[in-house]
């Protein structure tokens, strides 16, 4: 399995909604925000990263790793956007290793379709 299919290599994420927004919080510790890309295609949020150049060699201050669980390789995660949102007005912010993506909710309204008799 490559890094794009391995669930271990995907970042952890939380998804919640407020009255006006849908919010994704995606953990990317140690990954610079310029190495992460966010895209929306239909009702999916795609989060991708490139491998970190400075983390490719498993060396830690002259020692060697005995356990290495933090994300250092490229990843791709596709998450469903479960409700109607305005993806064009979406925003993303990076703080303390977490990317927070916010989408305003679209207000649903009832539409009555008249039935034509033939």
MDAnalysis code that builds the backbone (N, CA, C; Angstrom):
import MDAnalysis as mda
import numpy as np

u = mda.Universe.empty(354, n_residues=118, atom_resindex=np.repeat(np.arange(118), 3), trajectory=True)
u.add_TopologyAttr("name", ["N", "CA", "C"] * 118)
u.add_TopologyAttr("resid", np.arange(1, 119))
u.add_TopologyAttr("resname", ["UNK", "UNK", "UNK", "UNK", "UNK", "UNK", "UNK", "UNK", "UNK", "UNK", "UNK", "UNK", "UNK", "UNK", "UNK", "UNK", "UNK", "UNK", "UNK", "UNK", "UNK", "UNK", "UNK", "UNK", "UNK", "UNK", "UNK", "UNK", "UNK", "UNK", "UNK", "UNK", "UNK", "UNK", "UNK", "UNK", "UNK", "UNK", "UNK", "UNK", "UNK", "UNK", "UNK", "UNK", "UNK", "UNK", "UNK", "UNK", "UNK", "UNK", "UNK", "UNK", "UNK", "UNK", "UNK", "UNK", "UNK", "UNK", "UNK", "UNK", "UNK", "UNK", "UNK", "UNK", "UNK", "UNK", "UNK", "UNK", "UNK", "UNK", "UNK", "UNK", "UNK", "UNK", "UNK", "UNK", "UNK", "UNK", "UNK", "UNK", "UNK", "UNK", "UNK", "UNK", "UNK", "UNK", "UNK", "UNK", "UNK", "UNK", "UNK", "UNK", "UNK", "UNK", "UNK", "UNK", "UNK", "UNK", "UNK", "UNK", "UNK", "UNK", "UNK", "UNK", "UNK", "UNK", "UNK", "UNK", "UNK", "UNK", "UNK", "UNK", "UNK", "UNK", "UNK", "UNK", "UNK", "UNK"])
u.atoms.positions = np.array([
    [0.822, -1.183, 0.000],
    [0.000, 0.000, 0.000],
    [0.869, 1.251, 0.000],
    [0.566, 2.214, -0.850],
    [1.309, 3.462, -0.903],
    [0.825, 4.425, 0.163],
    [1.509, 5.552, 0.333],
    [1.109, 6.511, 1.361],
    [-0.255, 7.122, 1.122],
    [-0.752, 7.094, -0.128],
    [-2.058, 7.681, -0.401],
    [-3.199, 6.780, 0.030],
    [-2.931, 5.498, 0.224],
    [-3.988, 4.558, 0.590],
    [-3.898, 4.090, 2.031],
    [-2.812, 4.412, 2.713],
    [-2.585, 3.919, 4.048],
    [-3.295, 4.799, 5.067],
    [-4.284, 4.246, 5.818],
    [-5.002, 5.080, 6.769],
    [-4.106, 5.628, 7.873],
    [-2.984, 4.950, 8.178],
    [-2.081, 5.435, 9.213],
    [-1.431, 6.746, 8.785],
    [-1.215, 6.923, 7.468],
    [-0.528, 8.125, 7.002],
    [-1.477, 9.304, 6.793],
    [-2.758, 9.141, 7.081],
    [-3.709, 10.244, 6.936],
    [-3.754, 11.060, 8.212],
    [-3.898, 12.372, 8.091],
    [-4.006, 13.185, 9.306],
    [-5.349, 12.953, 9.992],
    [-5.341, 13.098, 11.313],
    [-6.579, 13.000, 12.073],
    [-7.379, 14.283, 11.871],
    [-8.694, 14.154, 11.899],
    [-9.543, 15.320, 11.651],
    [-10.807, 15.238, 12.496],
    [-11.294, 16.399, 12.876],
    [-12.599, 16.529, 13.520],
    [-13.482, 17.336, 12.573],
    [-14.761, 17.054, 12.597],
    [-15.738, 17.769, 11.772],
    [-16.918, 18.108, 12.672],
    [-17.294, 19.388, 12.679],
    [-18.461, 19.781, 13.462],
    [-19.166, 20.939, 12.762],
    [-20.383, 21.200, 13.206],
    [-21.136, 22.306, 12.637],
    [-21.614, 23.222, 13.747],
    [-21.712, 24.491, 13.384],
    [-22.342, 25.474, 14.254],
    [-23.644, 25.868, 13.565],
    [-24.290, 26.875, 14.084],
    [-25.534, 27.310, 13.444],
    [-25.282, 27.840, 12.034],
    [-24.105, 28.432, 11.804],
    [-23.843, 29.089, 10.519],
    [-22.709, 28.472, 9.700],
    [-21.923, 27.557, 10.295],
    [-20.740, 27.049, 9.596],
    [-20.577, 25.539, 9.739],
    [-19.815, 24.972, 8.783],
    [-19.302, 23.614, 8.867],
    [-17.793, 23.766, 9.036],
    [-17.223, 23.081, 10.036],
    [-15.824, 23.295, 10.388],
    [-15.072, 21.962, 10.399],
    [-13.938, 21.932, 9.681],
    [-13.004, 20.814, 9.715],
    [-11.781, 21.268, 10.505],
    [-11.286, 20.446, 11.420],
    [-10.019, 20.691, 12.098],
    [-9.123, 19.505, 11.786],
    [-7.996, 19.765, 11.126],
    [-7.118, 18.711, 10.616],
    [-5.750, 18.843, 11.269],
    [-5.289, 17.781, 11.929],
    [-3.989, 17.797, 12.589],
    [-2.875, 17.565, 11.577],
    [-1.920, 18.488, 11.538],
    [-0.745, 18.341, 10.668],
    [0.508, 18.782, 11.438],
    [0.810, 18.134, 12.572],
    [1.951, 18.575, 13.371],
    [3.260, 18.394, 12.612],
    [4.106, 19.417, 12.675],
    [5.415, 19.350, 12.042],
    [5.407, 19.565, 10.546],
    [4.248, 19.800, 9.953],
    [4.153, 20.016, 8.507],
    [3.868, 21.489, 8.275],
    [4.690, 22.113, 7.467],
    [4.513, 23.535, 7.178],
    [3.262, 23.733, 6.326],
    [2.485, 24.786, 6.584],
    [1.233, 24.988, 5.840],
    [1.444, 25.145, 4.340],
    [2.596, 25.657, 3.902],
    [2.825, 25.799, 2.459],
    [3.031, 24.452, 1.765],
    [3.199, 23.382, 2.534],
    [3.338, 22.043, 1.961],
    [2.005, 21.304, 1.902],
    [0.920, 21.959, 2.312],
    [-0.407, 21.336, 2.327],
    [-1.293, 22.032, 1.311],
    [-2.061, 21.243, 0.579],
    [-3.023, 21.821, -0.367],
    [-4.426, 21.366, 0.024],
    [-5.371, 22.287, -0.089],
    [-6.785, 22.012, 0.179],
    [-7.561, 22.290, -1.097],
    [-8.421, 21.350, -1.488],
    [-9.263, 21.533, -2.666],
    [-10.657, 21.020, -2.363],
    [-11.638, 21.642, -3.003],
    [-13.016, 21.162, -2.911],
    [-13.443, 20.752, -4.301],
    [-13.914, 19.517, -4.412],
    [-14.463, 19.002, -5.665],
    [-15.822, 18.404, -5.318],
    [-16.871, 18.985, -5.911],
    [-18.253, 18.608, -5.609],
    [-18.465, 18.670, -4.103],
    [-18.780, 17.550, -3.454],
    [-19.015, 17.596, -2.013],
    [-17.897, 16.890, -1.234],
    [-16.646, 17.080, -1.698],
    [-15.497, 16.479, -1.030],
    [-14.415, 17.525, -0.769],
    [-13.822, 17.453, 0.417],
    [-12.654, 18.252, 0.760],
    [-11.449, 17.334, 0.633],
    [-10.465, 17.727, -0.170],
    [-9.262, 16.926, -0.382],
    [-8.085, 17.651, 0.271],
    [-7.418, 16.950, 1.186],
    [-6.260, 17.483, 1.886],
    [-5.051, 16.667, 1.434],
    [-4.028, 17.352, 0.900],
    [-2.832, 16.660, 0.427],
    [-1.589, 17.366, 0.934],
    [-0.506, 16.604, 1.096],
    [0.775, 17.211, 1.428],
    [1.874, 16.562, 0.608],
    [2.977, 17.294, 0.529],
    [4.194, 16.761, -0.080],
    [5.078, 16.260, 1.054],
    [6.005, 15.341, 0.752],
    [6.935, 14.912, 1.813],
    [7.759, 16.094, 2.299],
    [8.068, 16.109, 3.571],
    [8.885, 17.161, 4.156],
    [10.357, 16.839, 3.903],
    [11.066, 17.719, 3.228],
    [12.473, 17.482, 2.902],
    [13.319, 17.320, 4.156],
    [13.080, 18.151, 5.146],
    [13.922, 18.103, 6.328],
    [13.600, 16.935, 7.254],
    [12.524, 16.185, 6.988],
    [12.169, 15.061, 7.840],
    [12.338, 13.718, 7.149],
    [12.910, 13.699, 5.954],
    [12.979, 12.455, 5.203],
    [13.982, 11.470, 5.778],
    [15.061, 11.924, 6.411],
    [16.048, 11.033, 7.004],
    [15.703, 10.809, 8.472],
    [15.560, 9.546, 8.886],
    [15.162, 9.279, 10.266],
    [16.322, 9.445, 11.250],
    [16.735, 10.687, 11.502],
    [17.797, 10.998, 12.458],
    [17.258, 12.018, 13.438],
    [17.522, 11.821, 14.701],
    [17.052, 12.736, 15.727],
    [18.223, 13.120, 16.614],
    [18.762, 14.311, 16.391],
    [19.865, 14.860, 17.175],
    [20.963, 13.828, 17.404],
    [21.416, 13.204, 16.320],
    [22.519, 12.260, 16.412],
    [22.130, 10.869, 16.867],
    [20.863, 10.661, 17.180],
    [20.416, 9.341, 17.633],
    [19.663, 8.618, 16.540],
    [18.936, 7.603, 16.911],
    [18.116, 6.870, 15.942],
    [16.727, 6.669, 16.525],
    [15.755, 6.598, 15.633],
    [14.377, 6.425, 16.069],
    [14.137, 4.997, 16.537],
    [13.454, 4.840, 17.624],
    [12.971, 3.550, 18.094],
    [11.480, 3.407, 17.819],
    [10.810, 4.550, 17.667],
    [9.398, 4.586, 17.318],
    [9.180, 5.865, 16.509],
    [8.468, 5.768, 15.385],
    [8.238, 6.945, 14.541],
    [6.797, 6.908, 14.059],
    [5.906, 7.610, 14.766],
    [4.484, 7.593, 14.451],
    [3.989, 8.885, 13.842],
    [4.713, 9.992, 14.016],
    [4.244, 11.265, 13.491],
    [4.399, 11.294, 11.986],
    [3.477, 12.013, 11.355],
    [3.422, 12.104, 9.898],
    [4.635, 12.827, 9.326],
    [5.385, 12.161, 8.441],
    [6.495, 12.818, 7.751],
    [6.435, 12.573, 6.251],
    [5.564, 11.683, 5.813],
    [5.463, 11.381, 4.390],
    [4.287, 12.126, 3.766],
    [4.229, 12.056, 2.443],
    [3.099, 12.659, 1.735],
    [1.812, 11.938, 2.146],
    [0.727, 12.672, 2.173],
    [-0.567, 12.058, 2.461],
    [-1.623, 12.684, 1.575],
    [-2.735, 11.991, 1.487],
    [-3.920, 12.492, 0.799],
    [-5.126, 11.944, 1.535],
    [-6.002, 12.854, 1.932],
    [-7.231, 12.439, 2.605],
    [-8.407, 13.118, 1.927],
    [-9.427, 12.341, 1.657],
    [-10.642, 12.856, 1.032],
    [-11.759, 12.740, 2.056],
    [-12.364, 13.883, 2.376],
    [-13.423, 13.903, 3.377],
    [-14.718, 14.409, 2.761],
    [-15.802, 13.751, 3.106],
    [-17.120, 14.142, 2.619],
    [-17.572, 15.433, 3.302],
    [-18.148, 16.322, 2.522],
    [-18.801, 17.514, 3.062],
    [-20.281, 17.147, 3.148],
    [-20.774, 16.852, 4.347],
    [-22.092, 16.219, 4.469],
    [-23.303, 17.128, 4.345],
    [-23.104, 18.443, 4.311],
    [-24.240, 19.358, 4.194],
    [-23.933, 20.402, 3.132],
    [-24.938, 21.145, 2.719],
    [-24.763, 22.175, 1.687],
    [-24.001, 23.364, 2.265],
    [-22.851, 23.668, 1.634],
    [-22.027, 24.801, 2.069],
    [-21.642, 25.640, 0.865],
    [-21.206, 26.861, 1.156],
    [-20.674, 27.740, 0.118],
    [-19.162, 27.537, 0.091],
    [-18.693, 26.628, -0.749],
    [-17.271, 26.279, -0.763],
    [-16.397, 27.422, -1.270],
    [-16.948, 28.311, -2.085],
    [-16.174, 29.446, -2.600],
    [-15.812, 30.403, -1.457],
    [-16.657, 30.499, -0.448],
    [-16.409, 31.392, 0.684],
    [-15.654, 30.702, 1.821],
    [-15.147, 29.493, 1.574],
    [-14.410, 28.763, 2.607],
    [-13.108, 29.456, 2.969],
    [-12.686, 29.278, 4.219],
    [-11.427, 29.846, 4.696],
    [-10.628, 28.754, 5.395],
    [-9.301, 28.914, 5.439],
    [-8.436, 27.969, 6.136],
    [-7.401, 28.752, 6.933],
    [-7.159, 28.313, 8.167],
    [-6.165, 28.941, 9.030],
    [-5.305, 27.847, 9.659],
    [-4.019, 28.136, 9.797],
    [-3.073, 27.202, 10.413],
    [-2.633, 27.766, 11.753],
    [-2.736, 26.965, 12.814],
    [-2.292, 27.401, 14.134],
    [-1.934, 26.178, 14.966],
    [-0.734, 26.187, 15.518],
    [-0.273, 25.131, 16.420],
    [-0.434, 23.726, 15.830],
    [-0.107, 23.566, 14.547],
    [-0.158, 22.245, 13.929],
    [-1.543, 21.771, 13.528],
    [-2.521, 22.671, 13.552],
    [-3.893, 22.312, 13.165],
    [-4.369, 23.290, 12.100],
    [-4.900, 22.738, 11.001],
    [-5.533, 23.561, 9.973],
    [-7.032, 23.534, 10.226],
    [-7.623, 24.713, 10.367],
    [-9.070, 24.826, 10.569],
    [-9.679, 25.378, 9.290],
    [-10.566, 24.589, 8.692],
    [-11.244, 24.971, 7.457],
    [-12.699, 25.236, 7.808],
    [-13.188, 26.416, 7.410],
    [-14.566, 26.815, 7.714],
    [-15.324, 27.106, 6.422],
    [-16.520, 26.557, 6.329],
    [-17.414, 26.825, 5.206],
    [-18.724, 27.371, 5.742],
    [-19.218, 28.493, 5.198],
    [-20.549, 28.954, 5.600],
    [-21.615, 27.984, 5.076],
    [-22.599, 27.736, 5.903],
    [-23.702, 26.874, 5.479],
    [-24.582, 27.626, 4.490],
    [-25.138, 26.894, 3.561],
    [-26.151, 27.466, 2.671],
    [-27.503, 27.267, 3.330],
    [-28.280, 28.279, 3.290],
    [-29.615, 28.194, 3.885],
    [-30.539, 27.469, 2.926],
    [-31.133, 26.411, 3.393],
    [-32.096, 25.684, 2.576],
    [-33.445, 26.380, 2.605],
    [-34.174, 26.275, 1.544],
    [-35.514, 26.843, 1.553],
    [-36.442, 25.883, 0.830],
    [-37.685, 25.921, 1.228],
    [-38.683, 25.063, 0.627],
    [-39.089, 25.627, -0.730],
    [-39.145, 24.753, -1.694],
    [-39.604, 25.135, -3.028],
    [-40.784, 24.232, -3.368],
    [-41.875, 24.840, -3.728],
    [-43.054, 24.073, -4.128],
    [-43.071, 23.956, -5.640],
    [-43.188, 22.739, -6.116],
    [-43.237, 22.486, -7.555],
    [-44.685, 22.177, -7.918],
    [-45.293, 22.996, -8.738],
    [-46.697, 22.735, -9.108],
    [-46.777, 21.503, -10.017],
    [-47.859, 20.768, -9.820],
    [-48.097, 19.582, -10.654],
    [-49.058, 19.970, -11.751],
    [-48.612, 19.776, -12.954],
    [-49.424, 20.118, -14.125],
    [-50.280, 18.908, -14.506],
    [-51.561, 19.167, -14.646],
    [-52.460, 18.083, -15.034],
    [-52.569, 18.023, -16.548],
    [-52.497, 16.828, -17.102],
    [-52.615, 16.662, -18.556],
    [-53.863, 15.945, -18.922],
])
